[in-house]
Amino acid sequence: MMMMMMMMMMMMMMMMMMMMMMMMLRSILYWT
């Protein structure tokens, strides 16, 4: 159970990071 929770948290974090990166890239492209 604990391992599953940890895995889920890690996955969520990864997804958030990816979204942030995409947003940043998009904003940068938008500015240029």
C-alpha positions as CSV (number, residue, x, y, z in Angstrom):
1,M,0.0,0.0,0.0
2,M,2.7,2.5,1.0
3,M,4.7,1.7,-2.2
4,M,1.6,2.3,-4.3
5,M,0.9,5.6,-2.7
6,M,4.5,6.7,-3.2
7,M,4.4,5.7,-6.9
8,M,1.1,7.6,-7.4
9,M,2.7,10.7,-5.7
10,M,5.7,10.4,-7.9
11,M,3.6,10.1,-11.0
12,M,1.5,13.1,-10.1
13,M,4.7,15.1,-9.5
14,M,6.1,14.1,-12.8
15,M,2.8,15.1,-14.5
16,M,2.9,18.5,-12.8
17,M,6.4,19.1,-13.8
18,M,5.7,18.2,-17.4
19,M,2.7,20.6,-17.4
20,M,4.8,23.4,-16.0
21,M,7.5,22.8,-18.5
22,M,5.0,22.9,-21.4
23,M,3.4,26.1,-20.1
24,M,6.8,27.7,-19.8
25,L,7.8,26.7,-23.3
26,R,4.5,27.9,-24.6
27,S,4.8,31.3,-22.9
28,I,8.4,31.6,-24.2
29,L,7.3,30.8,-27.7
30,Y,4.4,33.3,-27.3
31,W,6.8,36.1,-26.3
32,T,9.3,35.6,-29.1
